[in-house]
């Protein structure tokens, strides 16, 4: 259940908006895994998992236009999320065709996230021949997570393992400046910029022996950028950009506790460094009211690339997987996009119908700590998407249907190689306006509940193949029904 209220007030040359939010979500799932070893012994596991999540928060936004030249845009956000996950498992282990051991366990994971963020930008229009707007901005964020994991096994509470109780504090501070220059009757626009970022992380967790572990890091990043666009024809524009960016680890990647997922033990890594990337994009756009065509080539070099890799450690027969910084990575490709309004044909029945598609080709490599070159982590060979959008003003109905197709992809590290087969999913969105103030909306992601399939190969420290197993990975299916009301 998602609930939000948006309230706005018109000010003298400004606007103030307040948006309280509440999101409540409940999900459940089951996992049945039966494994037969080479000697005939079996390990049968039946698991069920229930997750309850409640998020509350608010956004406060202030826009102010003091005069024709000065403009302010500020946003203050606060969110708190409480999540409880309960996993019940029945595990049966057989030796010599006889039941050898039965384990009944209950695991409870509780975590609380608190986030406060301020973002403000002030712009000034020089109103000069070649000078456009200059923008100065500031962004500050504090993100804190507290987590606690408990285990009851065969009715006996277990002592917390290392990382089961933790606190993470992430502080982020950034400032930037952008200046726009205009030439040739404003057909050529060039915008250089500079962004300074400081990222701090403090992690505290139990060590499983009555003590604690602590990690801290502090990173300063300088990110220059340059964007340009040249309208060489009323419908034709050339675009280009080059920038140096910072990619911070996600909170789930630095959370020290362990979670079983898809036959692996996933453990966060508080010692992760942010990744840095140099990005280059060159593109061309043809745009009219009824036709949109675009082509973009991109190239990205990444240092300290963050990928999930096997550590080589095994716990209860499961491999431990942890995000780590690899040496470097490069990804490049071509992206094409097309959109056409069928009403332009003059056929009245097609008015309101738009067809669209986009295609992306990828080519990427990354270098592991051992020096081996492997395919870029998780990127498919290609992506293809196509769909149709229908807007009917007479019936107040909006419908969007999208088909997404991914090519084969690979995730490889020092100890494993996962290959995923091609995948096709369907998304559907529909909305009906009861009147000008009330609208009902339905959304379905992965409508037919497709799953990913492919082999996982495991290697030893000498990169010798030890075994191959076929695996199926669930892709979330989302169904959402709600309504919007204005008053």
Secondary structure, DSSP 8 states (H G I E B T S, - for coil): -EEEEEEEEEETTEEEEEEEEEEEEEEEEEEEEEEE-TTS-EEEEEEEEEEEEEEEEEEEEEEEE-SSSEEEEEEEEEEEEEEEEEEEEEEEEEETTEEEEEEEEEEEEEEEEEEEEEEEEEEEE---SSEEEEEEEEEEEEEEEEEEEEEEETTEE----TTSEEEEEEEEEEEEEEEEEEETTTTEEEEEEEEEEEEEEEEEEE-SSSSEEEEEEEEEEEEEEEEEEEEEETTEEEEEEEEEEEE---HHHH--SEEEETTEEEE--TT---EEEEEEEEEEEEE-SSEEEEEEEEEEEEES-EEEEEEEEEETTEEEEEEEE-SEEEEEEEEEEEEEEGGGG--GGGTTEEEEEEEEEEEEEEE-TTS-EEE-TT-BSEEEEEEEEEEETTTTEEEEEEEEEE--EEEE-SSEEEEE--EEEEEEEEEEESSSSEEEEEEEESTT--EEEEEEEEE-TT--EEEEEEEEEE---EEEEEEEE--
